[in-house]
Amino acid sequence: MSLPLLLRHTRASKNISQLDLSLRLGVSQRHVSFLETGRAAPSRDLLLAWMNEVEAPTSLRNAALSLGGFTTVASEEGASWIGMTDANEAALQRMVQLHNPLPGLVFDPDWKMLATNCAGQWLCTVVMPGYCEAVDHRFEGLDMIDCVAHDDGLLSHSRNAAQVGASLLAQLQTESWLRPSLRPRVDRLADSLHRRYGRLPEVPSLGLATPSLNLSFDTPLGVLNFSTFQSAFGIPQDINSSSLRIELWFAADAHTREVMSDADADAEACC
């Protein structure tokens, strides 16, 4: 993905004309046009001013800086268990296990699952049994983007699949600006969602997708409703787009809470 395309995307998403933006930035309209076509390269200060005028979130600011050859606020190298201290890895593993009997998981910036608790493994077998069979119930290293894109995956029994798919796609498209290696998988996800659900619901643009989702599933145990929340692991000054992610699921109603509590013994057997 190129910097000119990102610049054009951010300006157009805010419905700002080239002339209006040029006046705000104190440059000519011709220069704005040159920047959007790649005939000129912005300075770091101009790039940050552009991102400020279009009210771009931090993720897109860092993407623009990276594409422009400038340093971002923090290193954007990939994260994994490798290089993490034993104490931190143990803390993450303990965090998700303590979240039982509700699902908790850890995944890396490439959206590959590193760990999930017993409740998470059990729920996967309930809401996407076909996909679990396809991956032989191997959850470590599971491709979470493929899990959403697959016909038998996470959305296969979802009651609000189009909305959930649209929200996840918006988040992943934003992340792929800074992490271009995600783009082929994100494009396949987009194709899958459009094939299955047609025109997707509108979601916030410019990377403002929420880090939480409401999910509802039809299951043999009745309708199960969850709210999910994503966060990153680390002390504040070390958090960046390459930090490991934690996602915790919470029961959104009494029935779901009761089902997950009753299934705790079965969930233990999944681990």
C-alpha positions as CSV (number, residue, x, y, z in Angstrom):
1,M,0.0,0.0,0.0
2,S,1.4,3.4,-1.0
3,L,1.6,6.7,0.9
4,P,-0.1,8.6,-2.0
5,L,-3.0,6.3,-1.8
6,L,-3.3,6.7,2.0
7,L,-3.1,10.5,1.7
8,R,-5.9,10.5,-0.9
9,H,-8.0,8.1,1.2
10,T,-7.7,10.1,4.4
11,R,-8.6,13.4,2.7
12,A,-11.5,11.9,0.7
13,S,-12.9,10.1,3.7
14,K,-13.3,13.5,5.5
15,N,-14.9,15.1,2.3
16,I,-12.1,17.8,2.2
17,S,-11.2,19.2,-1.2
18,Q,-7.6,19.5,-2.4
19,L,-8.0,23.3,-2.4
20,D,-9.4,23.4,1.2
21,L,-6.7,21.1,2.5
22,S,-4.0,23.1,0.7
23,L,-5.2,26.3,2.4
24,R,-5.2,24.6,5.8
25,L,-1.6,23.3,5.3
26,G,-0.2,26.5,3.8
27,V,0.8,24.8,0.5
28,S,-0.5,25.0,-3.1
29,Q,-3.3,22.9,-4.4
30,R,-0.8,21.6,-7.0
31,H,1.5,20.4,-4.2
32,V,-1.4,18.5,-2.6
33,S,-2.1,16.9,-6.0
34,F,1.5,16.0,-6.4
35,L,1.6,14.4,-3.0
36,E,-1.5,12.3,-3.8
37,T,-0.1,11.1,-7.1
38,G,3.4,10.4,-5.8
39,R,5.1,13.2,-7.8
40,A,6.3,14.8,-4.6
41,A,7.2,13.5,-1.1
42,P,6.1,15.2,2.1
43,S,8.3,16.2,4.9
44,R,7.6,14.6,8.3
45,D,6.1,17.9,9.6
46,L,3.8,18.2,6.6
47,L,2.7,14.6,6.9
48,L,1.8,15.0,10.5
49,A,0.0,18.3,9.7
50,W,-2.0,16.4,7.0
51,M,-2.9,13.7,9.5
52,N,-4.0,16.3,12.0
53,E,-6.3,18.1,9.5
54,V,-8.0,14.9,8.6
55,E,-8.3,13.9,12.3
56,A,-6.6,10.5,11.6
57,P,-6.2,8.2,14.6
58,T,-2.8,7.1,15.8
59,S,-2.9,3.9,13.8
60,L,-3.1,5.8,10.5
61,R,-0.6,8.5,11.6
62,N,1.9,5.8,12.3
63,A,1.0,4.1,9.0
64,A,1.7,7.3,7.1
65,L,5.0,7.9,8.9
66,S,6.1,4.4,8.2
67,L,5.2,4.6,4.5
68,G,6.9,7.9,4.3
69,G,10.1,6.4,5.6
70,F,9.9,8.2,9.0
71,T,10.2,6.7,12.5
72,T,6.9,6.1,14.3
73,V,6.4,6.7,18.0
74,A,7.4,3.1,18.8
75,S,9.0,0.2,16.9
76,E,6.5,-1.7,14.7
77,E,8.3,-5.1,14.7
78,G,6.2,-8.1,15.1
79,A,5.5,-9.5,18.6
80,S,5.2,-13.1,19.7
81,W,6.0,-15.3,22.7
82,I,9.6,-15.2,21.4
83,G,11.5,-12.5,23.2
84,M,8.9,-12.2,25.9
85,T,10.0,-12.9,29.5
86,D,8.8,-16.0,31.1
87,A,7.1,-13.9,33.7
88,N,5.1,-11.9,31.1
89,E,4.2,-15.0,29.2
90,A,3.0,-16.7,32.4
91,A,1.0,-13.6,33.3
92,L,-0.8,-13.6,30.0
93,Q,-1.5,-17.3,30.2
94,R,-2.8,-16.9,33.8
95,M,-5.0,-13.9,32.8
96,V,-6.9,-15.8,30.2
97,Q,-7.2,-18.9,32.3
98,L,-8.6,-16.9,35.3
99,H,-11.2,-15.5,32.9
100,N,-12.8,-19.0,32.8
101,P,-15.7,-19.9,32.5
102,L,-15.8,-17.2,29.9
103,P,-13.6,-17.1,26.8
104,G,-10.3,-15.3,26.8
105,L,-7.5,-15.4,24.2
106,V,-4.2,-13.9,23.2
107,F,-3.1,-13.1,19.6
108,D,-0.3,-11.5,17.8
109,P,-0.3,-8.5,15.4
110,D,-0.7,-10.9,12.4
111,W,-3.9,-12.1,14.0
112,K,-2.5,-15.6,14.8
113,M,-3.8,-17.0,18.1
114,L,-1.2,-17.7,20.7
115,A,-3.3,-18.9,23.5
116,T,-6.9,-19.4,24.5
117,N,-8.5,-20.6,27.7
118,C,-10.7,-23.7,28.2
119,A,-13.9,-21.8,27.8
120,G,-12.7,-20.3,24.5
121,Q,-11.8,-23.7,23.1
122,W,-15.2,-25.2,24.2
123,L,-17.2,-22.3,22.8
124,C,-15.4,-22.7,19.4
125,T,-16.6,-26.2,19.2
126,V,-20.2,-25.0,19.8
127,V,-20.4,-22.0,17.5
128,M,-18.1,-23.2,14.7
129,P,-17.9,-27.0,14.9
130,G,-17.1,-27.4,11.2
131,Y,-14.1,-25.1,11.3
132,C,-12.8,-26.8,14.5
133,E,-12.9,-30.1,12.6
134,A,-11.1,-28.5,9.6
135,V,-8.2,-27.3,11.8
136,D,-8.2,-30.5,13.8
137,H,-9.0,-28.5,17.0
138,R,-5.6,-26.9,17.0
139,F,-6.1,-23.5,18.4
140,E,-2.5,-22.3,18.9
141,G,-1.4,-20.6,15.7
142,L,-5.0,-20.5,14.4
143,D,-5.4,-17.9,11.7
144,M,-8.1,-15.6,13.1
145,I,-8.7,-13.8,9.8
146,D,-9.3,-17.0,8.0
147,C,-11.6,-18.1,10.9
148,V,-13.9,-15.1,10.1
149,A,-13.6,-15.6,6.3
150,H,-14.3,-19.3,6.3
151,D,-17.9,-20.4,5.5
152,D,-17.8,-22.7,8.6
153,G,-16.0,-20.2,10.7
154,L,-16.9,-17.7,13.5
155,L,-19.8,-16.1,11.6
156,S,-21.4,-19.4,10.5
157,H,-23.9,-19.5,13.4
158,S,-23.9,-15.7,14.1
159,R,-27.2,-13.9,14.3
160,N,-25.5,-10.5,13.5
161,A,-22.9,-11.8,11.1
162,A,-22.9,-8.9,8.6
163,Q,-22.4,-6.3,11.3
164,V,-19.7,-8.2,13.1
165,G,-18.0,-8.9,9.8
166,A,-18.1,-5.3,8.7
167,S,-16.7,-4.1,12.0
168,L,-13.8,-6.6,11.9
169,L,-13.1,-5.8,8.3
170,A,-12.9,-2.1,9.1
171,Q,-10.4,-2.7,11.9
172,L,-8.3,-5.1,9.8
173,Q,-8.2,-2.7,6.8
174,T,-6.9,0.1,9.1
175,E,-4.2,-2.3,10.5
176,S,-3.2,-3.3,7.0
177,W,-2.1,0.2,6.2
178,L,0.7,-0.2,8.7
179,R,1.1,-3.9,8.3
180,P,0.9,-4.6,4.5
181,S,1.5,-8.3,5.0
182,L,-2.1,-8.5,6.3
183,R,-3.5,-7.1,3.0
184,P,-3.9,-10.4,1.0
185,R,-5.8,-12.1,3.9
186,V,-7.9,-9.0,4.5
187,D,-8.8,-8.8,0.8
188,R,-9.9,-12.4,1.0
189,L,-12.0,-11.7,4.0
190,A,-13.6,-8.7,2.2
191,D,-14.4,-11.0,-0.8
192,S,-15.9,-13.6,1.5
193,L,-18.1,-11.2,3.4
194,H,-19.4,-9.5,0.3
195,R,-20.1,-12.9,-1.3
196,R,-22.1,-14.1,1.8
197,Y,-23.8,-10.9,2.9
198,G,-23.8,-8.5,0.0
199,R,-23.5,-4.9,0.9
200,L,-22.1,-4.6,4.4
201,P,-23.5,-2.2,7.1
202,E,-21.8,1.1,7.4
203,V,-19.1,1.4,10.1
204,P,-16.9,4.3,11.3
205,S,-14.3,5.3,8.7
206,L,-10.7,6.3,9.1
207,G,-9.8,3.5,11.5
208,L,-12.2,4.5,14.2
209,A,-13.6,1.0,14.5
210,T,-14.4,0.1,18.1
211,P,-12.2,-2.4,20.0
212,S,-15.4,-4.1,21.3
213,L,-18.1,-6.2,19.6
214,N,-21.5,-7.6,20.5
215,L,-21.9,-11.1,19.2
216,S,-25.0,-13.3,19.1
217,F,-25.0,-17.0,18.2
218,D,-27.6,-19.6,17.5
219,T,-26.5,-22.8,19.2
220,P,-28.0,-26.1,20.4
221,L,-28.0,-24.6,23.9
222,G,-30.1,-21.6,22.8
223,V,-29.0,-18.1,21.8
224,L,-25.7,-17.1,23.3
225,N,-24.9,-13.3,23.6
226,F,-21.5,-11.9,24.3
227,S,-19.7,-8.6,24.4
228,T,-16.0,-8.7,23.6
229,F,-13.2,-6.3,24.4
230,Q,-9.7,-6.1,23.0
231,S,-6.7,-4.6,24.7
232,A,-2.9,-4.7,24.4
233,F,-0.4,-6.1,26.8
234,G,2.4,-4.0,28.2
235,I,3.1,-0.8,30.2
236,P,1.7,2.3,28.5
237,Q,5.0,3.7,27.0
238,D,5.7,0.3,25.3
239,I,2.3,-0.2,23.7
240,N,2.2,0.0,19.9
241,S,0.6,-1.7,17.0
242,S,2.9,-4.7,17.4
243,S,2.0,-5.4,21.0
244,L,0.3,-8.7,21.8
245,R,-3.5,-8.4,22.1
246,I,-5.8,-9.8,24.7
247,E,-9.5,-10.3,23.9
248,L,-11.9,-11.1,26.7
249,W,-15.5,-12.2,26.2
250,F,-18.3,-11.4,28.7
251,A,-21.7,-12.9,28.9
252,A,-24.3,-10.3,27.8
253,D,-27.3,-11.9,29.5
254,A,-28.2,-14.3,32.3
255,H,-28.9,-17.3,30.0
256,T,-25.4,-17.0,28.4
257,R,-23.8,-16.6,31.8
258,E,-25.7,-19.8,33.1
259,V,-24.7,-21.8,30.0
260,M,-21.0,-20.9,30.3
261,S,-21.0,-21.6,34.0
262,D,-22.7,-25.0,33.5
263,A,-20.3,-25.9,30.7
264,D,-17.2,-25.2,32.9
265,A,-16.5,-28.9,33.5
266,D,-16.9,-29.7,29.8
267,A,-14.6,-26.8,28.9
268,E,-11.9,-28.2,31.2
269,A,-12.0,-31.4,29.2
270,C,-11.2,-29.3,26.0
271,C,-7.8,-28.2,27.4
